[in-house]
């Protein structure tokens, strides 16, 4: 389907239409149709300062995106369309990149999992009362919490964390951060693990207030536009010097590799990490620009596959930095 496809959904019926509008027109139109987040300027000021502090260093920097995106159905949003992602892959990968001494911009969905904090299901479960006014960590949890807290404190010193909620928030921040990161050349990496919605509703087509549920016919039509493929401006305009990794999630084994290869051919980034919904925690296929394919398998139930993925990526990023072409 072309980037301009629109999907009309009324009940369970759907139709689509396509056009041959140039790709640049699509993503430029998107940013005219979707407003930036309220805190965009503040967030970008933080990013600019973070990047400026690294210009005279040799530190490697990775933007990690994590979690799902919402698509509002009203301007004053009550209802929205969501996609599943708790942020496990992004937050786990951030810990692994931290272990490799990368500086990190962690762009994550508000209330999704965060590095290190994700290991404590509820802070109250590791605490106990110590007299009428004091609280302490349970003796059985003390060693684990000390290790986590030590890692988290160090992580926060090396990391800039930013949040988003909607698809528009995410793409505005991705665009802005990518442009700043490109100043660091090949030392910069984009690790795009967020689950990004495929469809959105342009603001001018959205009702201002909550869609009523008491209309006589009980039916509402929603016109969704297909989100432009932002990998195109990302690789050609926003961060052409960076090492860029995208993810491809499928449910059909037969589609996985062909779609990963097609994405690399179309957008000319560096790597696609392809995985199936049912086995994504045990197996991924790494497809690189140039045709190299690597299977990463994790037979250890006590080990997260992100450690193996990041180890592989760090080696490839090192080769990328050292290469002259």
C-alpha positions as CSV (number, residue, x, y, z in Angstrom):
1,X,0.0,0.0,0.0
2,X,1.3,3.5,-0.8
3,X,2.1,6.0,1.9
4,X,-1.0,8.0,1.0
5,X,-3.5,5.2,1.6
6,X,-6.6,6.2,3.7
7,X,-8.7,3.7,5.5
8,X,-12.4,4.4,6.2
9,X,-13.8,2.4,9.1
10,X,-17.5,2.3,9.7
11,X,-18.4,-0.6,12.0
12,X,-16.5,-3.5,10.5
13,X,-16.4,-2.2,6.9
14,X,-13.3,-0.8,5.4
15,X,-12.2,0.6,2.1
16,X,-8.9,2.1,0.9
17,X,-7.7,4.5,-1.7
18,X,-4.2,5.4,-2.9
19,X,-2.5,8.2,-4.8
20,X,1.0,8.9,-6.2
21,X,1.8,12.0,-4.1
22,X,5.6,12.2,-3.5
23,X,6.8,10.8,-0.1
24,X,8.3,14.2,1.0
25,X,4.8,15.7,0.6
26,X,3.3,13.1,2.9
27,X,5.6,13.6,5.9
28,X,5.7,17.4,5.5
29,X,1.9,17.3,5.5
30,X,1.8,15.2,8.6
31,X,3.7,17.8,10.6
32,X,1.2,20.4,9.4
33,X,-1.7,18.3,10.4
34,X,-0.5,17.1,13.8
35,X,0.5,19.6,16.5
36,X,3.7,19.2,18.5
37,X,3.5,18.2,22.2
38,X,2.9,21.0,24.7
39,X,6.4,20.6,26.1
40,X,8.2,20.3,22.8
41,X,10.4,23.4,23.2
42,X,11.4,22.5,26.7
43,X,12.2,18.9,25.6
44,X,14.3,20.1,22.7
45,X,16.2,22.5,24.9
46,X,17.2,19.6,27.1
47,X,18.2,17.6,24.0
48,X,20.3,20.4,22.7
49,X,22.2,20.8,26.0
50,X,22.7,17.0,26.2
51,X,24.1,16.8,22.7
52,X,26.3,19.9,23.2
53,X,27.9,18.3,26.2
54,X,29.0,15.4,24.1
55,X,30.4,17.2,21.0
56,X,34.0,17.4,22.3
57,X,33.9,13.8,23.6
58,X,34.3,10.4,22.0
59,X,31.2,9.0,23.7
60,X,28.8,7.0,21.6
61,X,25.1,8.0,21.9
62,X,22.0,6.1,21.2
63,X,18.4,7.3,21.0
64,X,16.2,4.4,22.2
65,X,12.4,4.7,21.5
66,X,10.2,2.5,23.7
67,X,6.5,1.8,24.2
68,X,3.4,2.2,22.1
69,X,1.6,5.3,20.7
70,X,-1.9,6.5,21.0
71,X,-4.0,8.0,18.2
72,X,-6.6,10.5,19.6
73,X,-10.1,10.4,18.2
74,X,-11.0,13.9,19.5
75,X,-9.1,17.2,19.9
76,X,-10.0,17.2,23.6
77,X,-9.1,13.6,23.9
78,X,-11.3,11.2,25.8
79,X,-11.1,8.2,23.4
80,X,-8.1,7.0,21.5
81,X,-6.8,4.0,19.6
82,X,-3.8,2.3,21.2
83,X,-1.4,-0.5,20.3
84,X,0.2,-3.0,22.6
85,X,3.7,-2.4,24.0
86,X,4.7,-2.3,27.6
87,X,8.2,-1.1,26.7
88,X,10.0,-4.3,27.7
89,X,12.4,-4.4,24.7
90,X,13.3,-0.7,24.9
91,X,13.8,-0.5,28.6
92,X,15.8,-3.8,28.7
93,X,17.9,-2.6,25.8
94,X,18.6,0.7,27.5
95,X,20.1,-1.2,30.4
96,X,22.3,-3.2,28.0
97,X,23.5,-0.1,26.2
98,X,24.3,1.5,29.5
99,X,26.5,-1.5,30.4
100,X,28.4,-0.8,27.2
101,X,29.0,2.8,28.3
102,X,26.7,4.5,25.7
103,X,25.2,7.8,26.5
104,X,21.4,7.4,26.1
105,X,18.4,9.4,25.1
106,X,15.5,7.3,26.3
107,X,12.2,8.4,24.6
108,X,9.5,6.3,26.2
109,X,5.7,6.2,26.4
110,X,4.5,7.8,29.6
111,X,3.9,5.1,32.2
112,X,5.6,2.3,30.2
113,X,8.5,0.4,31.7
114,X,11.7,2.3,32.6
115,X,15.2,0.9,32.9
116,X,16.0,-0.6,36.3
117,X,12.7,0.6,37.8
118,X,11.0,-2.2,35.8
119,X,12.6,-4.8,38.1
120,X,10.6,-3.6,41.1
121,X,6.9,-4.4,40.5
122,X,5.8,-2.2,43.4
123,X,8.1,-0.1,45.6
124,X,5.8,-0.8,48.5
125,X,6.6,-4.5,48.2
126,X,10.3,-4.1,49.0
127,X,9.7,-1.8,52.0
128,X,8.6,-2.4,55.6
129,X,7.7,-0.3,58.6
130,X,10.4,0.4,61.1
131,X,8.7,1.8,64.2
132,X,6.0,4.5,64.1
133,X,7.8,7.0,61.8
134,X,10.5,5.1,59.9
135,X,10.6,2.9,56.8
136,X,13.3,0.6,55.6
137,X,14.1,-1.9,52.8
138,X,13.2,-5.5,53.8
139,X,16.4,-7.4,54.7
140,X,15.5,-10.0,52.0
141,X,15.4,-7.3,49.3
142,X,18.3,-5.1,50.5
143,X,21.1,-6.5,48.3
144,X,18.9,-6.5,45.2
145,X,17.6,-3.0,45.8
146,X,21.1,-1.7,46.5
147,X,22.4,-3.1,43.2
148,X,19.4,-1.7,41.2
149,X,19.6,1.7,42.9
150,X,23.3,2.0,42.2
151,X,22.8,1.1,38.5
152,X,19.8,3.5,38.3
153,X,21.7,6.4,39.8
154,X,24.5,6.0,37.3
155,X,22.1,5.5,34.5
156,X,20.3,8.8,35.2
157,X,23.7,10.6,35.2
158,X,24.4,9.2,31.7
159,X,20.9,9.5,30.2
160,X,18.3,12.0,29.2
161,X,14.8,10.6,29.6
162,X,11.8,12.1,27.7
163,X,8.2,11.0,27.5
164,X,5.5,11.0,24.9
165,X,1.9,9.7,24.8
166,X,0.4,10.2,21.3
167,X,1.7,9.3,17.9
168,X,2.1,13.0,17.1
169,X,4.1,13.6,20.3
170,X,6.4,10.7,19.4
171,X,7.1,11.7,15.7
172,X,7.6,15.4,16.5
173,X,10.2,14.4,19.2
174,X,11.8,11.8,16.9
175,X,12.3,14.4,14.2
176,X,13.8,17.0,16.6
177,X,16.1,14.6,18.4
178,X,17.3,13.0,15.2
179,X,18.4,16.3,13.8
180,X,20.3,17.2,16.9
181,X,21.9,13.7,17.1
182,X,23.2,14.0,13.5
183,X,25.7,16.5,14.7
184,X,27.6,13.6,16.3
185,X,28.0,11.9,13.0
186,X,28.7,8.1,13.1
187,X,28.9,8.1,16.9
188,X,25.1,8.5,17.0
189,X,22.7,5.5,16.8
190,X,18.9,5.4,16.6
191,X,17.4,2.2,18.0
192,X,13.7,2.5,17.1
193,X,12.0,-0.1,19.3
194,X,8.7,1.9,19.9
195,X,5.5,0.3,18.5
196,X,4.3,3.1,16.2
197,X,0.7,3.3,15.1
198,X,0.1,2.9,11.3
199,X,-2.9,5.3,11.2
200,X,-3.8,8.7,12.5
201,X,-6.6,11.3,12.1
202,X,-5.5,14.8,11.0
203,X,-6.5,17.4,13.5
204,X,-8.8,19.3,11.2
205,X,-10.8,16.1,10.6
206,X,-11.2,15.4,14.4
207,X,-14.2,16.4,16.3
208,X,-13.3,19.0,19.0
209,X,-15.2,17.3,21.8
210,X,-16.0,13.8,22.9
211,X,-17.8,11.8,20.2
212,X,-21.4,11.4,21.4
213,X,-22.6,7.8,22.1
214,X,-26.4,8.7,22.1
215,X,-27.0,9.4,18.4
216,X,-30.1,7.7,16.9
217,X,-28.3,5.3,14.5
218,X,-25.5,4.4,16.9
219,X,-22.9,4.4,14.1
220,X,-19.9,6.6,13.6
221,X,-17.5,6.7,10.7
222,X,-13.8,7.4,11.3
223,X,-11.4,8.4,8.6
224,X,-7.9,7.2,9.3
225,X,-4.9,8.4,7.1
226,X,-1.9,6.2,6.8
227,X,1.1,7.5,8.7
228,X,3.9,8.4,6.3
229,X,7.0,6.2,6.6
230,X,9.3,8.4,8.7
231,X,12.3,6.2,8.0
232,X,12.6,8.0,4.6
233,X,13.3,11.6,6.0
234,X,15.1,10.1,8.9
235,X,17.7,8.4,6.8
236,X,17.9,11.1,4.0
237,X,17.3,14.4,5.9
238,X,17.2,14.2,9.7
239,X,20.1,11.9,10.6
240,X,21.8,10.7,7.4
241,X,25.1,10.2,9.3
242,X,23.8,8.1,12.1
243,X,23.6,4.3,12.5
244,X,19.8,3.5,12.2
245,X,18.1,0.4,13.4
246,X,14.4,-0.4,12.9
247,X,12.2,-3.3,14.1
248,X,9.8,-5.4,12.2
249,X,7.2,-7.4,14.0
250,X,5.0,-9.9,12.1
251,X,2.7,-12.8,12.9
252,X,3.4,-14.7,9.7
253,X,6.8,-16.4,9.3
254,X,6.6,-16.2,5.5
255,X,6.3,-12.4,5.5
256,X,9.0,-11.6,8.1
257,X,12.3,-11.7,6.0
258,X,10.8,-10.3,2.8
259,X,9.4,-7.3,4.6
260,X,12.6,-6.7,6.5
261,X,14.7,-6.8,3.3
262,X,12.2,-4.6,1.5
263,X,12.4,-2.0,4.3
264,X,16.2,-1.9,4.0
265,X,16.1,-1.6,0.2
266,X,13.4,1.2,0.4
267,X,14.8,3.3,3.2
268,X,18.6,2.5,3.1
269,X,19.1,2.4,6.8
270,X,21.6,0.0,8.5
271,X,19.7,-2.8,10.1
272,X,16.3,-4.3,10.7
273,X,15.6,-6.5,13.7
274,X,12.8,-8.9,12.6
275,X,10.8,-10.9,15.0
276,X,7.6,-12.9,15.3
277,X,5.0,-12.0,17.9
278,X,5.0,-15.5,19.4
279,X,8.8,-15.9,19.7
280,X,10.1,-12.4,20.0
281,X,11.6,-13.1,23.5
282,X,13.5,-16.2,22.3
283,X,14.5,-15.5,18.7
284,X,15.2,-12.5,16.4
285,X,16.6,-12.2,12.9
286,X,19.0,-9.4,12.2
287,X,19.0,-8.2,8.6
288,X,21.7,-5.7,7.6
289,X,22.1,-3.4,4.6
290,X,24.3,-5.4,2.2
291,X,22.5,-8.7,2.8
292,X,24.1,-10.1,6.0
293,X,21.5,-12.1,8.0
294,X,22.2,-13.2,11.6
295,X,19.9,-15.4,13.7
296,X,20.0,-14.6,17.4
297,X,18.6,-17.3,19.7
298,X,18.2,-17.1,23.4
299,X,17.9,-20.6,25.0
300,X,18.4,-19.3,28.5
301,X,15.0,-18.6,30.2
302,X,16.8,-16.5,32.9
303,X,18.5,-14.3,30.4
304,X,16.8,-11.5,28.3
305,X,17.4,-11.7,24.6
306,X,18.1,-7.9,24.5
307,X,21.5,-8.5,26.0
308,X,22.4,-10.7,22.9
309,X,20.9,-8.2,20.5
310,X,22.7,-5.2,22.0
311,X,26.0,-7.1,22.1
312,X,25.7,-7.8,18.4
313,X,24.7,-4.2,17.6
314,X,27.6,-2.7,19.5
315,X,30.0,-4.7,17.4
316,X,28.3,-3.6,14.2
317,X,28.3,0.0,15.3
318,X,32.0,-0.2,16.1
319,X,32.6,-1.4,12.6
320,X,30.4,1.4,11.2
321,X,32.4,4.0,13.1
322,X,35.7,2.7,12.0
323,X,34.8,2.3,8.4
324,X,35.6,5.2,6.0
325,X,32.6,4.7,3.6
